[in-house]
Amino acid sequence: MKFLYAIPAGLAATAAMTAFLYLLSYLTHRVMKVVKILGTMLTNRTQPDGNLSDATSTRIIGTLAHYLIGIFFAVIYLALWNSEVGFITASWGLLFGLAHGIIAMFAWYFFFMLHPNPPIIPLKSYLLTLISAHVVFGFVVTYTFYLLLEPDYPFWW
């Protein structure tokens, strides 16, 4: 049963992370719209001028891929806790999110380096922002699991 909790936890955390990135994109006027970036790269639809694709199918593919990856990582978090690595607490959620963000930063870096036609975005700021976004993910996924699993200790530990 706990395994199925990864679905709402992954969805909630991915939604929070995506909202965080879109808010930062709005506030800073930098391209950090992860769904459009991921969709553009997965469909290889980078525009001739280096911009992201605005096609509906690009956004759908980016959204599906992003949320499936979020659920996958929620399963990884659960597997770590079941292996007695950490606890379902705020501090462990933030720590897992930080580690997850560093891994994601390197994964995205290699994705951009290996892609035949990546979009032109400010890569350094995007990669560094991904770390913060994954800290948000780690916190929300942990809190969601905490609410669903109801462990016998406080979340703010």
MARPAGU-351616 format. One record per residue (C-alpha): residue in three letters; residue number from 1; x negated, z, y. Coordinates in steps of 0.5 Angstrom, whole numbers. Layout:
<nodes>
  res    n     c1     c3     c2
  ALA  NUM      X      Z      Y
...
</nodes>
This chain:
<nodes>
  res    n     c1     c3     c2
  MET    1      0      0      0
  LYS    2     -6      2      5
  PHE    3     -8     -5      4
  LEU    4     -2     -8      7
  TYR    5     -3     -4     13
  ALA    6     -9     -8     15
  ILE    7     -3    -14     17
  PRO    8      0    -10     23
  ALA    9     -7     -6     25
  GLY   10    -10    -13     25
  LEU   11     -5    -16     29
  ALA   12     -4    -11     34
  ALA   13    -12    -10     35
  THR   14    -12    -18     36
  ALA   15     -7    -18     41
  ALA   16    -10    -12     45
  MET   17    -17    -16     45
  THR   18    -14    -22     47
  ALA   19    -10    -19     52
  PHE   20    -16    -16     55
  LEU   21    -20    -22     55
  TYR   22    -15    -26     58
  LEU   23    -14    -21     63
  LEU   24    -22    -21     65
  SER   25    -21    -29     65
  TYR   26    -16    -28     70
  LEU   27    -20    -23     74
  THR   28    -26    -26     74
  HIS   29    -24    -33     74
  ARG   30    -29    -35     68
  VAL   31    -27    -38     62
  MET   32    -26    -33     56
  LYS   33    -19    -35     53
  VAL   34    -22    -34     46
  VAL   35    -16    -38     43
  LYS   36    -17    -44     47
  ILE   37    -25    -44     46
  LEU   38    -24    -42     38
  GLY   39    -18    -48     38
  THR   40    -22    -53     42
  MET   41    -28    -52     37
  LEU   42    -25    -52     31
  THR   43    -21    -58     32
  ASN   44    -27    -61     36
  ARG   45    -23    -63     42
  THR   46    -28    -61     47
  GLN   47    -26    -66     53
  PRO   48    -31    -71     55
  ASP   49    -33    -66     62
  GLY   50    -34    -60     57
  ASN   51    -27    -57     58
  LEU   52    -23    -54     53
  SER   53    -17    -58     50
  ASP   54    -10    -56     53
  ALA   55     -7    -59     47
  THR   56     -1    -55     43
  SER   57     -4    -56     37
  THR   58    -11    -53     39
  ARG   59     -8    -47     41
  ILE   60     -4    -46     35
  ILE   61    -10    -47     31
  GLY   62    -14    -42     35
  THR   63     -9    -37     35
  LEU   64     -8    -37     27
  ALA   65    -15    -37     26
  HIS   66    -16    -31     31
  TYR   67    -11    -27     28
  LEU   68    -13    -29     21
  ILE   69    -20    -26     23
  GLY   70    -17    -20     26
  ILE   71    -13    -18     20
  PHE   72    -19    -20     15
  PHE   73    -23    -15     20
  ALA   74    -18    -10     19
  VAL   75    -19    -10     12
  ILE   76    -26     -9     13
  TYR   77    -25     -3     17
  LEU   78    -20      0     12
  ALA   79    -26     -2      6
  LEU   80    -31      2     10
  TRP   81    -26      8     11
  ASN   82    -24      8      3
  SER   83    -32      8      2
  GLU   84    -33     14      6
  VAL   85    -36     11     12
  GLY   86    -33     14     18
  PHE   87    -26     17     19
  ILE   88    -20     14     22
  THR   89    -22     17     29
  ALA   90    -23     15     36
  SER   91    -30     16     36
  TRP   92    -31     12     29
  GLY   93    -26      6     32
  LEU   94    -30      5     38
  LEU   95    -37      5     34
  PHE   96    -34      0     29
  GLY   97    -32     -4     35
  LEU   98    -39     -4     38
  ALA   99    -42     -6     31
  HIS  100    -37    -11     30
  GLY  101    -38    -14     37
  ILE  102    -45    -15     36
  ILE  103    -44    -18     30
  ALA  104    -39    -23     33
  MET  105    -43    -24     39
  PHE  106    -48    -27     34
  ALA  107    -43    -31     30
  TRP  108    -41    -34     36
  TYR  109    -48    -35     39
  PHE  110    -49    -39     32
  PHE  111    -42    -43     32
  PHE  112    -44    -45     39
  MET  113    -51    -47     37
  LEU  114    -49    -51     31
  HIS  115    -43    -54     34
  PRO  116    -44    -62     35
  ASN  117    -40    -61     42
  PRO  118    -39    -54     44
  PRO  119    -35    -53     51
  ILE  120    -39    -52     57
  ILE  121    -37    -45     59
  PRO  122    -42    -39     61
  LEU  123    -44    -37     55
  LYS  124    -48    -31     56
  SER  125    -43    -27     60
  TYR  126    -38    -30     55
  LEU  127    -42    -27     49
  LEU  128    -43    -20     53
  THR  129    -36    -19     54
  LEU  130    -34    -20     47
  ILE  131    -38    -14     45
  SER  132    -33    -10     50
  ALA  133    -27    -14     47
  HIS  134    -29    -12     40
  VAL  135    -29     -5     42
  VAL  136    -22     -5     44
  PHE  137    -21     -8     38
  GLY  138    -24     -3     34
  PHE  139    -20      3     38
  VAL  140    -13     -1     37
  VAL  141    -14     -2     30
  THR  142    -16      5     28
  TYR  143    -11      8     32
  THR  144     -6      3     29
  PHE  145     -9      5     22
  TYR  146     -8     13     24
  LEU  147     -1     12     26
  LEU  148      1      9     19
  LEU  149     -4     13     15
  GLU  150     -2     20     18
  PRO  151     -9     23     16
  ASP  152     -9     31     16
  TYR  153    -14     31     22
  PRO  154    -13     29     30
  PHE  155    -15     22     32
  TRP  156    -19     25     38
  TRP  157    -24     27     34
</nodes>
